[in-house]
Amino acid sequence: MTRVLPVTVVYFDSPLTDDERRARLFSGDIFVFSATPGTKALVEFARGMAEEAFAPHFPPDAQHQMGAQEYVDVLARLKPAFINHPRCKELLRQIFEDLGVDVGQTHFDVPRLRTMTSDYLNAGLTYQFHAHRDTWFSAPFCQLNWWLPVYEVAESNVMAFHPAYFGQPVKNSSAGYDYGEWVANGRQMAAAQVDMDTREQPKALEEINPEPEIRVVMPPGGFMIFSGAQLHSTVPNHSGQTRFSIDFRTVHRADVQGRGGARNVDSACTGTNLGDFLRATDLTQLPADLIESYA
């Protein structure tokens, strides 16, 4: 019998409410939006930090003018500075308000500045992710991922979605992953991983058929939202330029409390990343007992 593949719908600038949108995201759909005032401001802020850090080089081209260790040293200073800057948190709230998200119910993980070099480095701070679900990394099934490019991107340096696997299990090594252990040890080792990434991370233990595949190319400041249960991968970057992008994650408190979200088809990790999430209004964490119930 021929297997019928699930249908993944990609919505562009959808007027759906946040509740309606989350329901569709949890069923495997993807939402793409044009730049908003908030995302434009976040991109400009990230560019300013990156261009100062890589001066006199243009950040997407800097890999061609710098040695590997020098390049990693710049990222080791730039990325934490971006993550921890209070302006980033302020702009996330604006982005949520631009999209009609209830900021009192929305909790976010801090935005991260990502770099994917072109045929240059693939470890630690420049690691290019293999096909994976975020739920393999102790994410709750109600987690939503937000992604936006900082500079121009092309089909050869974005990410790819593999929607046929949204409801299909993949043999993977997530059973050996615990988020608390990763925070204590693995994350701290990122800057030391220059030529090869030796950290153990969840990965598929079977060959992934990449087709059908969805790649979304959007201008800087445009953004997309997808479920943390989506199987996705980094497209090998042969564009000649480093891709700079920003991603962050959100959960809606009612979804966390009600155990809502996508269906678990294959995740076996332990621990939870929910302790990293901050409420958009006042930067407070979710209640400790609620976080503990997921650990």
LUMVEXSE-26912 format. One line per 2 residues: number of its first residue (from 0); their letters; for each residue x, y, z of N, C-alpha, C. Coordinates in nm, 3 decimals. Atoms other than C-alpha are relative to their C-alpha. Layout:
% LUMVEXSE-26912
NUM = A = X Y Z X Y Z X Y Z  ...
***
This chain:
% LUMVEXSE-26912
0 = MT = 0.085 -0.119 0.000 0.000 0.000 0.000 0.089 0.124 0.000  -0.075 -0.124 0.006 0.132 0.344 -0.089 -0.030 0.085 0.123
2 = RV = 0.019 -0.081 -0.119 0.189 0.557 0.218 -0.044 0.141 -0.041  0.049 -0.134 0.029 -0.010 0.881 0.209 0.073 0.098 0.091
4 = LP = -0.076 -0.096 -0.078 0.210 1.170 0.317 -0.093 0.106 0.059  0.081 -0.107 -0.058 0.067 1.429 0.555 0.018 0.128 -0.080
6 = VT = -0.007 -0.127 0.071 -0.009 1.767 0.405 0.053 0.108 0.093  -0.052 -0.114 -0.074 0.202 2.056 0.532 -0.036 0.126 -0.076
8 = VV = 0.041 -0.125 0.063 0.055 2.398 0.458 0.095 0.110 0.046  -0.083 -0.115 -0.032 0.281 2.704 0.442 -0.087 0.125 -0.018
10 = YF = 0.083 -0.121 0.002 0.091 3.022 0.531 0.090 0.123 -0.011  -0.074 -0.125 0.015 0.217 3.364 0.419 -0.084 0.116 0.050
12 = DS = 0.069 -0.116 -0.057 0.116 3.671 0.623 -0.145 -0.033 0.035  0.134 0.046 -0.037 -0.180 3.481 0.762 -0.065 0.091 0.103
14 = PL = 0.071 -0.082 -0.098 -0.448 3.681 0.949 -0.057 -0.082 0.116  0.053 0.084 -0.107 -0.528 3.387 1.179 0.039 0.055 0.137
16 = TD = -0.034 -0.039 -0.137 -0.539 3.454 1.552 0.113 -0.088 0.052  -0.109 0.077 -0.057 -0.258 3.332 1.773 -0.045 -0.140 0.041
18 = DE = 0.051 0.132 -0.039 -0.473 3.048 1.910 -0.018 -0.090 -0.122  0.019 0.077 0.123 -0.566 2.936 1.558 0.134 -0.038 -0.061
20 = RR = -0.132 0.024 0.057 -0.207 2.966 1.442 0.073 -0.111 0.075  -0.069 0.103 -0.079 -0.068 2.758 1.728 -0.058 -0.138 -0.028
22 = AR = 0.062 0.130 0.028 -0.320 2.482 1.658 0.052 -0.057 -0.132  -0.049 0.047 0.130 -0.204 2.461 1.297 0.149 -0.032 0.005
24 = LF = -0.143 0.029 -0.016 0.162 2.477 1.394 0.020 -0.136 0.067  -0.013 0.129 -0.070 0.112 2.182 1.629 -0.040 -0.117 -0.089
26 = SG = 0.035 0.107 0.093 -0.030 1.985 1.336 0.098 -0.007 -0.117  -0.106 0.011 0.099 0.279 2.051 1.123 0.005 0.108 -0.104
28 = DI = -0.005 -0.109 0.097 0.202 2.368 0.928 0.110 0.099 0.036  -0.108 -0.098 -0.015 0.454 2.650 0.883 -0.055 0.138 -0.035
30 = FV = 0.047 -0.136 0.024 0.389 3.025 0.902 0.117 0.091 -0.035  -0.103 -0.093 0.047 0.593 3.287 0.714 -0.060 0.140 -0.001
32 = FS = 0.050 -0.137 -0.010 0.560 3.661 0.771 0.100 0.099 -0.059  -0.082 -0.112 0.044 0.689 3.978 0.612 0.058 0.069 0.122
34 = AT = -0.064 -0.071 -0.110 0.917 4.197 0.823 -0.099 0.093 0.069  0.080 -0.092 -0.080 0.750 4.389 1.104 0.094 0.106 0.059
36 = PG = -0.090 -0.097 -0.064 0.880 4.698 1.286 0.094 -0.066 0.102  -0.083 0.066 -0.100 1.005 4.469 1.562 0.112 -0.083 -0.061
38 = TK = -0.105 0.083 0.060 1.192 4.225 1.336 0.102 0.086 -0.074  -0.094 -0.091 0.066 1.343 4.511 1.134 0.098 0.059 0.102
40 = AL = -0.086 -0.057 -0.103 1.473 4.667 1.455 0.097 -0.103 0.054  -0.088 0.105 -0.050 1.614 4.333 1.575 0.112 -0.029 -0.099
42 = VE = -0.101 0.022 0.103 1.794 4.280 1.244 0.102 0.113 0.000  -0.093 -0.114 -0.001 1.944 4.629 1.254 0.089 -0.005 0.123
44 = FA = -0.080 0.010 -0.122 2.057 4.575 1.611 0.106 -0.109 -0.015  -0.095 0.110 0.019 2.220 4.241 1.523 0.109 0.039 -0.099
46 = RG = -0.100 -0.044 0.097 2.391 4.391 1.219 0.101 0.095 0.063  -0.090 -0.094 -0.064 2.532 4.673 1.427 0.103 -0.070 0.087
48 = MA = -0.092 0.074 -0.086 2.683 4.431 1.678 0.098 -0.082 -0.081  -0.086 0.086 0.082 2.816 4.196 1.410 0.103 0.082 -0.077
50 = EE = -0.092 -0.081 0.080 2.970 4.470 1.199 0.106 0.067 0.086  -0.101 -0.052 -0.092 3.142 4.621 1.499 0.098 -0.110 0.039
52 = AF = -0.086 0.110 -0.043 3.275 4.280 1.605 0.096 -0.045 -0.109  -0.083 0.049 0.110 3.409 4.186 1.260 0.074 0.111 -0.074
54 = AP = -0.066 -0.113 0.069 3.531 4.534 1.156 0.150 -0.026 -0.014  0.057 -0.074 0.113 3.680 4.612 0.912 -0.070 -0.088 -0.104
56 = HF = 0.056 0.093 0.098 3.529 4.307 0.742 -0.153 0.001 0.004  0.145 0.018 0.007 3.168 4.269 0.624 -0.031 -0.139 0.053
58 = PP = 0.016 0.131 -0.067 3.036 3.986 0.847 -0.022 -0.119 -0.092  0.017 0.119 0.083 2.908 3.752 0.570 0.125 -0.039 -0.079
60 = DA = -0.123 0.029 0.076 3.250 3.779 0.397 0.122 -0.020 0.089  -0.117 0.000 -0.089 3.474 3.781 0.705 0.073 -0.133 0.002
62 = QH = -0.065 0.130 -0.004 3.543 3.408 0.684 0.114 -0.010 -0.100  -0.104 0.005 0.103 3.758 3.475 0.376 0.123 0.084 0.038
64 = QM = -0.112 -0.086 -0.040 3.981 3.726 0.558 0.059 -0.035 0.136  -0.043 0.030 -0.136 4.028 3.559 0.896 0.035 -0.147 0.015
66 = GA = -0.032 0.137 -0.034 4.191 3.248 1.031 -0.108 -0.061 0.087  0.107 0.069 -0.070 3.971 2.985 1.195 -0.007 0.038 0.147
68 = QE = 0.004 -0.032 -0.143 4.074 3.054 1.555 -0.038 0.145 0.024  0.035 -0.141 -0.012 4.051 3.430 1.508 -0.150 0.019 -0.020
70 = YV = 0.143 -0.010 0.029 3.705 3.389 1.360 -0.083 -0.050 0.119  0.072 0.056 -0.115 3.587 3.168 1.647 0.012 0.091 0.122
72 = DV = -0.018 -0.091 -0.114 3.731 3.413 1.901 -0.095 0.118 -0.009  0.096 -0.109 0.017 3.517 3.691 1.754 -0.140 -0.047 0.037
74 = LA = 0.133 0.054 -0.031 3.205 3.473 1.773 -0.016 -0.026 0.150  0.007 0.029 -0.143 3.290 3.375 2.132 -0.031 0.124 0.082
76 = RL = 0.035 -0.125 -0.067 3.258 3.741 2.227 -0.135 0.053 -0.048  0.120 -0.059 0.059 2.978 3.843 1.991 -0.128 -0.071 0.043
78 = KP = 0.126 0.072 -0.024 2.724 3.569 2.051 -0.052 0.016 0.142  0.053 -0.024 -0.135 2.700 3.593 2.433 -0.044 0.146 0.020
80 = AF = 0.037 -0.141 -0.014 2.692 3.973 2.407 -0.138 0.026 -0.059  0.131 -0.016 0.062 2.394 3.952 2.173 -0.108 -0.067 0.085
82 = IN = 0.098 0.077 -0.077 2.212 3.685 2.374 -0.041 0.074 0.127  0.025 -0.057 -0.132 2.243 3.874 2.701 -0.034 0.148 -0.002
84 = HP = 0.027 -0.144 0.006 2.174 4.225 2.576 -0.148 0.025 0.029  0.141 -0.025 -0.033 1.853 4.366 2.729 -0.082 0.051 -0.117
86 = RC = 0.073 -0.051 0.116 1.762 4.534 2.399 -0.066 -0.114 -0.078  0.058 0.114 0.072 1.702 4.191 2.243 -0.133 -0.042 0.062
88 = KE = 0.123 0.040 -0.069 1.441 4.105 2.505 -0.112 0.102 -0.025  0.100 -0.105 0.027 1.266 4.439 2.452 -0.058 -0.016 -0.140
90 = LL = 0.046 0.012 0.138 1.248 4.380 2.078 -0.084 -0.124 -0.022  0.086 0.119 0.013 1.104 4.031 2.117 -0.142 0.034 0.042
92 = RQ = 0.135 -0.038 -0.040 0.813 4.178 2.306 -0.069 0.080 -0.111  0.060 -0.077 0.109 0.758 4.424 2.021 -0.042 -0.092 -0.114
94 = IF = 0.034 0.094 0.107 0.763 4.137 1.770 -0.129 -0.073 0.033  0.123 0.070 -0.040 0.498 3.950 1.966 -0.121 0.092 -0.014
96 = ED = 0.111 -0.095 0.011 0.282 4.261 1.983 -0.032 0.029 -0.146  0.024 -0.019 0.144 0.329 4.316 1.607 -0.090 -0.109 -0.056
98 = LG = 0.071 0.116 0.054 0.182 3.970 1.552 -0.129 -0.032 0.076  0.123 0.024 -0.075 -0.103 3.994 1.802 0.009 -0.113 0.099
100 = VD = -0.020 0.106 -0.098 0.047 3.746 2.047 -0.026 0.057 0.140  0.026 -0.041 -0.138 -0.068 3.766 2.411 0.130 -0.004 0.079
102 = VG = -0.131 -0.004 -0.065 0.251 3.883 2.579 -0.007 -0.043 0.146  0.014 0.046 -0.138 0.112 3.801 2.924 0.003 -0.150 0.014
104 = QT = 0.001 0.146 -0.001 0.083 3.434 2.830 0.123 -0.060 -0.068  -0.111 0.049 0.083 0.393 3.409 2.610 0.132 0.008 0.075
106 = HF = -0.134 0.007 -0.058 0.730 3.298 2.744 0.099 -0.033 -0.111  -0.098 0.020 0.107 1.044 3.308 2.530 0.135 -0.039 0.057
108 = DV = -0.140 0.027 -0.027 1.394 3.169 2.533 0.079 0.110 -0.071  -0.074 -0.114 0.054 1.657 3.436 2.466 0.039 -0.022 -0.147
110 = PR = -0.035 0.014 0.142 1.727 3.505 2.096 0.148 -0.028 -0.016  -0.139 0.036 0.026 2.045 3.355 1.959 0.041 0.042 -0.141
112 = LR = -0.057 -0.035 0.128 2.261 3.487 1.679 0.077 -0.121 -0.051  -0.062 0.120 0.057 2.358 3.195 1.456 0.085 0.037 -0.121
114 = TM = -0.084 -0.017 0.118 2.633 3.173 1.197 0.022 -0.135 -0.065  -0.028 0.123 0.074 2.672 2.911 0.927 0.096 0.038 -0.112
116 = TS = -0.100 -0.036 0.098 2.995 2.950 0.735 -0.015 -0.084 -0.127  0.008 0.068 0.129 3.035 2.846 0.373 0.127 -0.078 -0.027
118 = DY = -0.114 0.088 0.029 3.267 2.548 0.324 0.123 0.041 0.081  -0.109 -0.055 -0.082 3.478 2.672 0.615 0.009 -0.070 0.135
120 = LN = 0.000 0.060 -0.134 3.392 2.565 0.972 -0.133 -0.069 0.025  0.123 0.071 -0.034 3.140 2.320 1.114 0.016 -0.066 0.136
122 = AG = -0.017 0.052 -0.136 3.186 2.286 1.489 -0.031 0.113 0.097  0.019 -0.096 -0.107 3.094 2.456 1.813 -0.088 0.117 -0.038
124 = LT = 0.075 -0.122 0.027 2.989 2.815 1.745 -0.041 0.014 -0.146  0.038 -0.003 0.141 2.958 2.744 1.371 -0.063 -0.132 -0.043
126 = YQ = 0.051 0.134 0.028 2.796 2.401 1.396 -0.121 0.003 -0.093  0.110 0.010 0.095 2.566 2.306 1.106 -0.081 -0.125 0.036
128 = FH = 0.080 0.109 -0.056 2.281 2.094 1.238 -0.048 -0.099 -0.106  0.055 0.110 0.077 2.195 1.758 1.087 -0.151 -0.003 0.022
130 = AH = 0.146 0.010 -0.016 1.829 1.658 1.054 -0.034 -0.036 0.145  0.035 0.021 -0.140 1.671 1.678 1.398 -0.134 0.067 0.032
132 = RD = 0.113 -0.071 -0.059 1.368 1.780 1.600 0.052 0.067 0.128  -0.038 -0.063 -0.126 1.408 2.027 1.885 -0.051 -0.081 0.119
134 = TW = 0.053 0.082 -0.109 1.199 1.789 2.093 0.096 -0.112 0.039  -0.104 0.094 -0.039 1.498 1.551 2.088 0.093 0.063 0.103
136 = FS = -0.090 -0.074 -0.087 1.678 1.821 2.288 -0.075 0.053 0.124  0.074 -0.030 -0.123 1.433 1.827 2.584 -0.093 0.120 -0.012
138 = AP = 0.099 -0.106 0.018 1.198 2.087 2.434 -0.139 -0.055 0.024  0.139 0.045 -0.015 0.829 2.066 2.531 -0.067 -0.006 -0.136
140 = FC = 0.065 0.019 0.130 0.593 1.963 2.254 -0.087 0.119 -0.040  0.070 -0.123 0.035 0.423 2.302 2.269 0.098 0.111 -0.039
142 = QL = -0.098 -0.102 0.037 0.747 2.483 2.180 -0.015 0.038 -0.147  -0.001 -0.053 0.137 0.741 2.704 1.871 0.134 0.067 -0.025
144 = NW = -0.128 -0.057 0.040 1.057 2.807 1.687 -0.023 0.117 -0.096  0.005 -0.119 0.084 1.099 3.151 1.530 0.137 0.019 -0.063
146 = WL = -0.128 -0.011 0.072 1.369 3.211 1.267 -0.005 0.117 -0.098  -0.006 -0.109 0.097 1.477 3.517 1.067 0.144 0.026 -0.043
148 = PV = -0.135 -0.030 0.048 1.777 3.605 0.848 0.041 0.143 0.034  -0.054 -0.133 -0.030 2.001 3.900 0.935 0.048 0.069 -0.127
150 = YE = -0.040 -0.050 0.131 2.151 3.942 0.587 -0.072 -0.084 -0.105  0.066 0.074 0.108 2.032 3.815 0.248 0.037 -0.148 0.007
152 = VA = -0.024 0.143 0.006 1.995 3.439 0.222 -0.043 -0.054 -0.137  0.034 0.065 0.126 1.958 3.198 -0.069 -0.043 -0.143 0.029
154 = ES = 0.046 0.137 -0.020 1.819 2.850 -0.122 0.115 -0.093 0.041  -0.116 0.083 -0.032 2.175 2.719 -0.072 0.055 0.024 0.140
156 = NV = -0.052 -0.018 -0.135 2.218 2.848 0.283 -0.109 0.024 0.105  0.106 -0.010 -0.100 1.883 2.834 0.460 -0.016 -0.135 0.070
158 = MA = 0.025 0.131 -0.060 1.727 2.543 0.649 -0.103 -0.074 -0.084  0.095 0.083 0.074 1.524 2.257 0.507 -0.091 -0.072 0.099
160 = FH = 0.097 0.078 -0.077 1.208 2.102 0.649 -0.028 -0.130 -0.074  0.029 0.133 0.056 1.128 1.734 0.597 -0.138 -0.043 0.051
162 = PA = 0.135 0.012 -0.058 0.750 1.735 0.648 -0.057 -0.141 0.002  0.052 0.136 0.000 0.694 1.368 0.566 0.022 -0.069 0.135
164 = YF = -0.033 0.062 -0.128 0.843 1.289 0.908 -0.073 0.064 0.118  0.062 -0.066 -0.114 0.622 1.517 1.115 -0.077 -0.100 0.087
166 = GQ = 0.073 0.100 -0.077 0.401 1.226 1.218 0.061 -0.138 -0.007  -0.066 0.129 0.019 0.650 0.950 1.139 0.123 -0.009 0.089
168 = PV = -0.117 0.010 -0.087 0.902 0.826 1.398 0.128 -0.025 -0.077  -0.134 0.019 0.053 1.273 0.833 1.325 0.084 -0.061 0.111
170 = KN = -0.091 0.055 -0.099 1.521 0.611 1.506 0.105 0.105 0.032  -0.091 -0.108 -0.037 1.737 0.852 1.704 0.063 -0.028 0.136
172 = SS = -0.077 0.021 -0.123 1.975 0.885 1.999 -0.043 0.094 0.113  0.042 -0.096 -0.102 1.767 1.126 2.208 -0.008 -0.060 0.140
174 = AG = 0.008 0.063 -0.133 1.740 0.871 2.491 0.124 0.027 0.083  -0.123 -0.027 -0.073 2.098 0.957 2.584 0.022 0.146 0.033
176 = YD = -0.017 -0.144 -0.020 2.036 1.331 2.611 -0.079 0.047 0.121  0.066 -0.063 -0.114 1.957 1.518 2.931 0.035 0.148 -0.003
178 = YG = -0.025 -0.143 0.015 1.914 1.893 2.918 0.086 0.058 0.112  -0.081 -0.050 -0.110 2.059 1.956 3.262 0.147 -0.030 -0.019
180 = EW = -0.139 0.038 0.027 2.376 1.770 3.167 0.059 0.087 -0.111  -0.048 -0.083 0.111 2.402 1.968 2.843 0.034 0.140 0.049
182 = VA = -0.025 -0.135 -0.051 2.375 2.302 3.025 0.126 0.002 0.085  -0.114 0.003 -0.091 2.633 2.198 3.282 0.132 -0.023 -0.072
184 = NG = -0.126 0.039 0.064 2.887 2.064 3.033 0.006 0.033 -0.149  -0.011 -0.012 0.145 2.811 2.055 2.660 -0.003 0.141 -0.052
186 = RQ = 0.012 -0.137 0.051 2.704 2.416 2.608 0.126 0.081 0.028  -0.118 -0.077 -0.039 3.011 2.547 2.789 0.121 -0.029 -0.090
188 = MA = -0.113 0.042 0.082 3.241 2.366 2.544 -0.004 0.057 -0.141  0.021 -0.039 0.139 3.113 2.540 2.229 0.120 0.073 -0.059
190 = AA = -0.109 -0.081 0.055 3.397 2.791 2.186 0.126 -0.081 -0.021  -0.120 0.084 0.015 3.656 2.513 2.218 -0.010 -0.094 -0.119
192 = QV = 0.021 0.090 0.114 3.508 2.319 1.922 0.027 0.079 -0.128  -0.039 -0.081 0.116 3.694 2.468 1.625 -0.004 -0.082 -0.129
194 = DM = -0.010 0.080 0.122 3.777 2.199 1.368 -0.102 -0.113 -0.006  0.095 0.112 -0.004 3.544 1.919 1.481 -0.080 0.010 0.129
196 = DT = 0.085 -0.005 -0.119 3.248 1.909 1.719 -0.008 -0.139 0.059  -0.007 0.131 -0.064 3.301 1.623 1.964 -0.111 -0.021 0.103
198 = RE = 0.106 0.011 -0.100 2.997 1.689 2.184 -0.109 -0.096 -0.047  0.107 0.094 0.032 2.733 1.418 2.197 -0.133 0.073 -0.004
200 = QP = 0.130 -0.062 0.016 2.404 1.549 2.063 -0.094 -0.099 -0.069  0.093 0.093 0.064 2.086 1.369 1.957 0.006 0.008 -0.152
202 = KA = -0.002 0.005 0.147 2.085 1.259 1.595 -0.078 -0.121 -0.048  0.071 0.113 0.059 1.901 1.028 1.361 0.093 -0.120 -0.010
204 = LE = -0.077 0.124 0.010 2.016 0.665 1.365 -0.044 -0.080 -0.121  0.037 0.061 0.126 1.866 0.588 1.027 0.013 0.106 -0.109
206 = EI = -0.014 -0.094 0.110 1.902 0.743 0.685 -0.130 0.078 -0.019  0.115 -0.087 0.020 1.670 1.038 0.631 -0.018 0.026 -0.149
208 = NP = 0.032 -0.035 0.139 1.501 1.071 0.293 -0.037 0.148 -0.002  0.026 -0.144 -0.008 1.519 1.449 0.237 -0.122 0.046 -0.080
210 = EP = 0.114 -0.040 0.083 1.231 1.450 -0.012 -0.131 -0.056 0.055  0.005 -0.138 0.046 0.988 1.610 -0.008 0.066 0.094 0.101
212 = EI = -0.076 -0.095 -0.079 1.175 1.911 0.123 -0.057 0.139 -0.021  0.046 -0.138 0.009 1.065 2.267 0.199 0.113 0.092 0.043
214 = RV = -0.095 -0.105 -0.034 1.308 2.559 0.191 -0.070 0.134 -0.018  0.063 -0.131 0.005 1.188 2.912 0.265 0.108 0.106 -0.008
216 = VM = -0.094 -0.110 0.018 1.388 3.208 0.134 -0.077 0.130 0.019  0.070 -0.125 -0.031 1.286 3.545 0.275 0.102 0.112 0.017
218 = PP = -0.093 -0.112 -0.019 1.439 3.893 0.299 0.034 0.019 0.146  -0.034 -0.027 -0.140 1.615 4.008 0.616 -0.117 0.066 0.073
220 = GG = 0.113 -0.051 -0.078 1.356 4.073 0.884 -0.127 -0.079 -0.022  0.108 0.095 0.016 1.106 3.836 0.729 0.026 -0.116 0.094
222 = FM = -0.022 0.106 -0.098 1.050 3.544 0.964 -0.100 -0.113 -0.017  0.091 0.115 0.003 0.893 3.203 1.000 -0.011 -0.061 0.139
224 = IF = 0.028 0.069 -0.126 0.741 3.005 1.285 -0.033 -0.144 -0.033  0.029 0.141 0.022 0.734 2.626 1.307 0.008 -0.075 0.132
226 = SG = 0.001 0.081 -0.121 0.682 2.355 1.564 0.138 -0.057 0.030  -0.125 0.064 -0.040 0.976 2.225 1.764 0.003 -0.148 -0.033
228 = AQ = 0.006 0.141 0.039 0.858 1.880 1.653 0.026 -0.021 -0.149  -0.031 0.013 0.143 0.932 1.954 1.286 0.141 -0.055 -0.018
230 = LH = -0.134 0.048 0.037 1.221 1.751 1.145 0.058 0.101 -0.099  -0.062 -0.100 0.087 1.455 2.009 0.992 0.151 -0.014 0.008
232 = ST = -0.145 0.012 0.007 1.818 2.039 0.894 0.059 0.126 -0.060  -0.073 -0.110 0.060 2.080 2.292 0.793 0.043 -0.040 -0.140
234 = VP = -0.044 0.026 0.137 2.134 2.307 0.417 0.150 0.026 -0.009  -0.143 -0.027 0.015 2.507 2.267 0.341 0.023 0.130 -0.074
236 = NH = -0.017 -0.135 0.053 2.624 2.621 0.274 0.113 0.004 -0.103  -0.099 -0.015 0.107 2.799 2.652 -0.062 -0.017 0.134 -0.070
238 = SG = 0.031 -0.130 0.062 2.693 3.012 -0.124 0.120 0.092 -0.010  -0.116 -0.088 -0.001 3.035 3.162 -0.057 -0.005 0.106 0.108
240 = QT = 0.014 -0.097 -0.108 2.903 3.373 0.232 -0.053 -0.069 0.126  0.051 0.050 -0.126 2.838 3.308 0.598 -0.145 0.047 0.017
242 = RF = 0.139 -0.036 -0.032 2.469 3.299 0.685 -0.008 0.044 0.145  0.030 -0.049 -0.135 2.377 3.511 0.986 -0.151 -0.004 0.018
244 = SI = 0.144 0.008 -0.027 2.036 3.440 1.138 -0.023 0.011 0.149  0.041 -0.008 -0.139 1.846 3.483 1.462 -0.112 -0.101 0.021
246 = DF = 0.113 0.085 -0.034 1.626 3.225 1.625 -0.029 0.009 0.149  0.043 0.006 -0.139 1.430 3.206 1.946 -0.122 -0.090 0.007
248 = RT = 0.106 0.096 -0.019 1.160 2.986 2.094 -0.103 0.056 0.097  0.106 -0.046 -0.089 0.827 3.047 2.263 -0.087 -0.116 0.044
250 = VH = 0.107 0.088 -0.045 0.571 2.862 2.468 -0.112 0.089 0.053  0.117 -0.067 -0.055 0.220 2.973 2.562 -0.034 -0.070 0.131
252 = RA = 0.017 0.061 -0.132 0.153 2.919 2.931 -0.117 -0.098 0.005  0.115 0.090 -0.002 -0.189 2.764 2.873 0.034 -0.134 -0.066
254 = DV = -0.042 0.125 0.065 -0.029 2.508 2.637 0.089 -0.081 0.094  -0.088 0.070 -0.093 0.236 2.425 2.897 -0.084 -0.065 0.110
256 = QG = 0.082 0.052 -0.109 -0.021 2.383 3.173 -0.091 -0.114 -0.047  0.092 0.101 0.051 -0.255 2.179 2.953 0.066 -0.113 -0.075
258 = RG = -0.073 0.103 0.073 0.019 1.961 2.803 -0.040 -0.003 -0.147  0.035 -0.009 0.141 -0.077 2.085 2.459 0.124 -0.009 -0.087
260 = GA = -0.113 0.002 0.094 0.136 2.079 2.149 -0.007 -0.113 -0.099  -0.009 0.107 0.099 0.247 1.838 1.880 0.007 -0.136 0.069
262 = RN = -0.005 0.137 -0.054 0.233 1.461 1.926 0.145 -0.048 0.006  -0.133 0.059 -0.012 0.544 1.283 2.050 0.005 -0.130 -0.078
264 = VD = -0.010 0.123 0.079 0.637 1.028 1.786 0.129 -0.076 0.026  -0.127 0.072 -0.012 0.997 0.948 1.880 0.100 0.059 0.100
266 = SA = -0.095 -0.065 -0.091 1.154 1.169 2.150 0.007 -0.075 0.132  -0.018 0.077 -0.123 1.302 0.990 2.453 0.101 0.067 0.094
268 = CT = -0.096 -0.072 -0.083 1.525 1.257 2.612 -0.057 0.025 0.139  0.042 -0.033 -0.136 1.511 1.361 2.977 0.032 0.146 0.029
270 = GT = -0.019 -0.141 -0.034 1.507 1.698 3.150 -0.091 0.089 -0.082  0.081 -0.095 0.074 1.344 2.011 3.016 0.072 0.134 -0.010
272 = NL = -0.057 -0.134 0.018 1.448 2.349 2.879 -0.094 0.110 0.048  0.101 -0.100 -0.037 1.141 2.523 3.025 0.051 0.102 0.101
274 = GD = -0.056 -0.095 -0.094 1.350 2.687 3.295 0.067 0.119 -0.067  -0.065 -0.109 0.073 1.509 2.903 3.025 -0.099 0.105 -0.049
276 = FL = 0.099 -0.089 0.061 1.181 3.067 2.923 -0.042 0.112 0.096  0.034 -0.118 -0.077 1.091 3.418 3.040 -0.130 0.061 -0.053
278 = RA = 0.125 -0.062 0.045 0.752 3.588 3.030 0.030 0.133 -0.068  -0.029 -0.118 0.081 0.744 3.864 2.770 -0.028 0.130 0.073
280 = TD = 0.036 -0.125 -0.068 0.589 4.118 3.007 0.100 0.042 0.107  -0.083 -0.036 -0.116 0.820 4.100 3.308 0.124 -0.088 0.018
282 = LT = -0.119 0.085 0.000 1.091 3.840 3.230 0.006 -0.097 0.118  0.002 0.100 -0.106 0.977 3.605 3.508 -0.011 -0.139 -0.061
284 = QL = 0.006 0.138 0.046 1.007 3.228 3.477 -0.139 -0.058 0.022  0.118 0.078 -0.031 0.724 2.980 3.468 0.010 -0.050 0.144
286 = PA = -0.006 0.052 -0.138 0.628 2.845 3.813 0.092 -0.122 0.010  -0.098 0.107 -0.018 0.893 2.610 3.949 -0.064 -0.138 -0.003
288 = DL = 0.064 0.132 -0.002 0.646 2.327 4.007 -0.046 -0.042 -0.139  0.040 0.031 0.137 0.525 2.351 3.647 0.121 -0.046 -0.081
290 = IE = -0.124 0.041 0.068 0.882 2.332 3.517 0.040 -0.140 0.045  -0.042 0.129 -0.056 0.959 2.041 3.748 -0.086 -0.114 -0.051
292 = SY = 0.090 0.106 0.047 0.658 1.849 3.619 0.041 -0.051 -0.137  -0.047 0.042 0.132 0.828 1.830 3.278 0.139 -0.066 0.008
294 = A = -0.139 0.049 -0.007 1.174 1.729 3.404 0.005 -0.153 0.006
***
